[in-house]
Amino acid sequence: RGVGQAAFLLAALGDRSGLEANLKGGTKPGVLDKGGLSLLHYAAEAGHADATALLLRAGVRPDINSRNVATALEWAVGLLVLAAIGRYLAREWDGLAARSWEVDWVLLALGSALVIVAYSGFVLLWRHLIVRLGGRLSAADAHRVWYFGNLARYVPGKVLQLVGAAYLARAKGVRPLLTVGSFVVAQLFVIAAGLAVTLATLPGAAFPVPGGAAAGLAVAVVLALLLLTPLFDRAHRLALGLAGREDAYAKVPVGTRVALLAGYLATWVVFGLGFGLFVGAVAEPPAGSQATLVGVCAAGYLAGWAAVFVPGGPGGREGV
């Protein structure tokens, strides 16, 4: 018992080596205190990223206490994201510090407002898909799950994005299979709409990869056929069958799918306009480049999504 109590102290202090030795000495990673809190709660809420990462690798489940699933997971993901961003800033700090920054705060505020509106659009469209698939999630809870789940994409591998969203949504009564499935389907709509916006706003010569425009068009056509034809229902039933959950099938009418695609197209445009205003706030883009910036924004995010084993922020997106 004393060894277990010491583990909570070590976790709270962020003593990674001591905690690792304690676990090797026989303390079970899933041990709980009298209030039902895990070692992960202690490490994450005290702000210790290394200890948090150690406990996650040791197999401590963020949902080990359903009352505290959101707290533990949100803190854990938040710390890992901050650590990843901190490493990136440390690596690029000399270049950032050398730049002479002149900010147009009005444009920055307007751009930020449009980006927030666009993010809410992504959230509400995803929530609408969950409801059509038979789930129930309030708009407020959808924003919380989506934001914290998507923060995890800034950690290399991006798998925590789905895991985090599933755990958080389960605490709100949404089945993990439904959360993961709706996230995957929503991403297909996001990619299809993003490709359409990119192709419509970027000249073919502007694509960073030779033949990128043709490849993007091919992928967009394939996704449109999958999402807007009877292939969608067949793929849906097949996926549920592979998961052994044929009973969870819920039909999504083609009209709803067309509306979702239109919604994602509009959201991408708003997001790109916000990005353009942000660029204008800190730099001097060429006159008449707003449409191109919308395409650059969409292409950059798609590149970041495709780079599975690097964080969603620093990396492929900035390269584009």
C-alpha positions in Angstrom: 0.0 0.0 0.0 2.9 2.3 0.8 4.4 1.7 -2.6 1.2 2.7 -4.2 0.8 5.8 -2.2 4.4 6.8 -3.1 3.5 6.4 -6.8 0.8 9.1 -6.5 3.3 11.5 -4.9 5.9 10.7 -7.6 3.3 11.3 -10.3 2.2 14.6 -8.8 5.9 15.7 -8.5 6.6 14.6 -12.1 9.5 12.4 -11.0 9.7 10.3 -14.1 12.6 8.1 -13.1 11.2 7.5 -9.6 7.8 6.7 -11.0 9.2 4.3 -13.6 11.1 2.5 -10.8 8.0 2.4 -8.6 6.0 0.8 -11.4 8.7 -1.8 -12.0 8.7 -2.4 -8.2 5.1 -3.8 -8.4 2.7 -0.8 -8.4 -0.1 -1.5 -10.8 -0.4 1.3 -13.4 -4.2 1.4 -13.0 -4.1 2.0 -9.2 -6.7 4.5 -7.9 -6.7 6.7 -4.9 -9.7 6.9 -2.5 -11.4 9.5 -4.7 -11.1 7.3 -7.8 -8.3 9.3 -9.4 -5.5 7.5 -11.3 -1.8 8.2 -11.5 -2.5 9.8 -14.9 -4.8 12.4 -13.2 -2.1 13.3 -10.8 0.7 13.7 -13.4 -1.5 15.5 -16.0 -3.2 17.9 -13.7 0.2 18.9 -12.2 1.5 19.7 -15.7 4.2 17.0 -16.0 4.3 16.0 -19.7 7.1 13.4 -19.3 5.3 11.6 -16.5 2.1 11.7 -18.4 3.7 10.2 -21.5 5.3 7.5 -19.3 2.0 6.5 -17.8 0.2 6.4 -21.1 2.9 4.1 -22.5 2.6 1.9 -19.3 -1.0 1.3 -20.2 -2.9 3.6 -17.9 -6.3 4.1 -19.4 -7.6 7.7 -19.5 -11.1 6.2 -18.9 -10.2 4.2 -15.8 -12.7 6.3 -13.9 -15.6 7.4 -16.0 -16.3 10.4 -13.8 -12.9 11.8 -14.6 -12.4 10.7 -18.2 -12.6 14.2 -19.7 -10.3 15.7 -17.1 -7.5 13.2 -17.4 -7.6 12.9 -21.2 -7.9 16.6 -21.8 -5.0 17.4 -19.5 -2.9 14.5 -21.0 -3.5 15.6 -24.6 -3.1 19.2 -23.8 0.3 18.6 -22.2 1.5 16.4 -25.0 0.4 19.1 -27.5 2.1 21.9 -25.6 5.3 19.8 -25.5 5.2 19.2 -29.3 4.6 22.9 -30.0 7.3 23.9 -27.5 9.9 21.8 -29.3 8.9 23.2 -32.6 9.2 26.8 -31.4 12.5 26.1 -29.8 13.8 24.7 -33.1 12.5 27.7 -35.2 13.0 30.5 -32.6 16.0 32.1 -34.3 14.1 32.6 -37.6 11.0 33.9 -35.8 13.0 36.3 -33.7 14.9 37.7 -36.6 11.8 38.8 -38.5 10.5 42.3 -38.1 6.9 41.9 -37.2 4.3 44.5 -38.0 0.7 43.5 -37.2 -2.5 44.9 -38.4 -4.6 44.1 -35.4 -8.0 44.8 -37.1 -7.2 42.3 -39.9 -5.9 39.8 -37.3 -9.1 40.1 -35.3 -11.3 39.7 -38.4 -9.3 36.7 -39.6 -9.5 35.1 -36.2 -13.2 35.6 -36.1 -13.7 33.9 -39.4 -11.4 31.0 -38.4 -13.5 30.5 -35.3 -16.7 30.5 -37.3 -15.2 28.0 -39.7 -14.1 25.7 -36.8 -17.6 25.8 -35.4 -18.9 24.9 -38.9 -16.7 21.8 -38.9 -18.0 20.9 -35.4 -21.7 21.3 -36.2 -21.4 19.4 -39.5 -19.8 16.5 -37.7 -22.5 16.7 -35.0 -25.2 16.6 -37.7 -23.6 13.4 -39.0 -23.6 11.8 -35.6 -27.3 12.6 -35.2 -28.1 11.2 -38.6 -26.2 8.0 -37.7 -28.3 7.6 -34.5 -26.3 9.4 -31.8 -27.1 12.2 -29.5 -24.7 15.0 -28.7 -25.4 18.6 -27.8 -23.7 21.4 -29.7 -21.7 22.4 -26.6 -20.5 18.9 -26.0 -19.7 18.4 -29.7 -17.4 21.5 -29.6 -15.6 20.2 -26.5 -15.1 16.7 -27.9 -14.1 18.0 -31.4 -11.6 20.6 -30.1 -9.9 18.4 -27.6 -9.9 15.4 -30.0 -8.4 17.4 -32.8 -5.7 18.9 -30.5 -4.2 15.4 -30.4 -3.4 15.6 -34.2 -0.5 17.9 -33.2 1.1 14.8 -31.5 3.0 12.6 -34.1 1.0 9.7 -35.3 -2.4 11.3 -35.0 -4.0 8.2 -33.5 -4.8 10.0 -30.3 -7.2 12.2 -32.3 -9.6 9.3 -32.7 -8.9 7.7 -29.3 -9.4 11.0 -27.5 -12.6 11.9 -29.3 -14.0 8.4 -28.6 -13.2 8.6 -24.9 -14.6 12.1 -24.5 -17.8 11.3 -26.5 -18.4 8.1 -24.6 -18.5 10.2 -21.4 -21.4 12.0 -23.1 -23.2 8.8 -24.0 -22.0 8.4 -27.6 -20.8 4.9 -28.5 -17.0 4.8 -29.4 -17.8 3.0 -32.7 -20.2 5.8 -33.7 -17.7 8.5 -32.7 -14.8 6.9 -34.7 -17.1 6.1 -37.6 -18.5 9.6 -37.8 -15.0 11.1 -37.5 -13.8 8.9 -40.4 -16.8 9.8 -42.6 -16.5 13.5 -41.7 -12.9 13.4 -42.7 -13.9 12.0 -46.1 -16.2 14.9 -46.6 -13.5 17.4 -45.4 -11.0 16.0 -47.8 -13.4 15.9 -50.8 -14.5 19.5 -50.1 -10.9 20.7 -49.5 -9.7 19.2 -52.7 -12.6 20.8 -54.6 -11.7 24.2 -53.1 -8.0 23.7 -53.8 -8.6 22.7 -57.4 -11.0 25.7 -57.9 -8.7 28.3 -56.5 -5.1 27.2 -57.2 -3.6 27.2 -60.7 -2.2 23.8 -61.7 1.3 25.3 -61.8 0.9 26.3 -58.1 0.8 22.7 -56.8 4.0 21.9 -55.0 4.0 18.3 -56.3 4.3 17.6 -60.1 1.0 16.2 -61.3 -0.7 17.2 -58.0 -3.7 18.8 -59.7 -4.5 15.7 -61.7 -4.0 13.4 -58.7 -6.2 15.7 -56.6 -8.9 15.7 -59.2 -8.9 11.9 -59.3 -9.1 11.6 -55.6 -11.9 14.2 -55.5 -13.9 12.3 -58.1 -13.5 9.0 -56.3 -14.6 10.5 -53.0 -17.6 12.2 -54.6 -18.7 8.8 -56.1 -18.2 7.2 -52.7 -20.1 9.9 -50.7 -22.9 10.8 -53.1 -23.9 7.4 -54.7 -25.2 4.1 -53.4 -21.6 3.1 -52.8 -21.9 5.0 -49.5 -24.5 2.7 -48.1 -22.7 -0.4 -49.3 -19.4 0.8 -47.7 -21.3 1.7 -44.5 -22.8 -1.7 -44.2 -19.5 -3.4 -45.0 -17.7 -1.5 -42.3 -20.3 -2.3 -39.7 -20.2 -6.0 -40.8 -16.4 -6.1 -40.3 -16.9 -4.6 -36.9 -19.7 -7.1 -36.0 -22.2 -4.3 -35.6 -24.7 -4.7 -38.5 -27.4 -3.7 -36.0 -25.9 -0.2 -35.7 -26.7 0.7 -39.3 -28.6 4.0 -39.9 -29.4 5.3 -43.4 -28.0 8.7 -44.3 -30.2 10.0 -47.2 -28.4 11.3 -50.3 -29.9 14.7 -49.7 -28.2 14.9 -46.3 -24.9 13.9 -47.8 -25.2 16.6 -50.5 -26.0 19.1 -47.8 -23.0 18.0 -45.8 -20.7 18.4 -48.8 -22.1 21.8 -49.5 -21.6 22.8 -45.9 -18.0 21.6 -45.9 -17.3 23.5 -49.1 -18.7 26.7 -47.5 -16.7 26.1 -44.3 -13.5 25.6 -46.3 -14.0 29.0 -48.1 -14.7 30.8 -44.8 -11.6 29.2 -43.2 -9.5 30.2 -46.2 -10.8 33.8 -46.1 -9.8 33.9 -42.4 -6.4 32.6 -43.3 -6.0 35.3 -46.0 -6.9 38.0 -43.5 -4.4 36.6 -41.1 -1.7 36.6 -43.7 -2.6 40.2 -44.6 -2.3 41.1 -40.9 1.4 40.1 -40.7 2.6 40.4 -44.3 1.8 42.0 -47.7 0.3 39.4 -50.0 0.1 40.3 -53.7 -3.0 42.2 -54.9 -5.8 39.8 -55.9 -4.3 36.8 -54.2 -7.2 36.1 -51.8 -8.5 33.2 -53.9 -5.0 31.7 -54.1 -4.6 32.0 -50.3 -7.9 30.1 -49.9 -6.5 27.3 -52.0 -3.1 27.4 -50.2 -4.9 27.1 -46.9 -6.9 24.1 -48.0 -3.9 22.4 -49.7 -1.8 23.0 -46.6 -4.3 21.4 -44.3 -4.7 18.4 -46.6 -1.0 18.0 -46.7 -0.8 18.1 -42.9 -3.6 15.5 -42.8 -1.8 13.2 -45.3 1.5 13.3 -43.3 0.3 10.7 -40.8 3.5 10.3 -38.8 4.2 14.0 -38.2 2.2 16.4 -36.1 -0.7 18.0 -37.8 0.6 21.5 -37.4 4.4 22.0 -37.9 5.5 20.0 -40.9 3.8 19.3 -44.2 1.2 22.0 -43.8 3.8 24.8 -43.5 5.8 23.2 -46.3 2.9 23.8 -48.7 
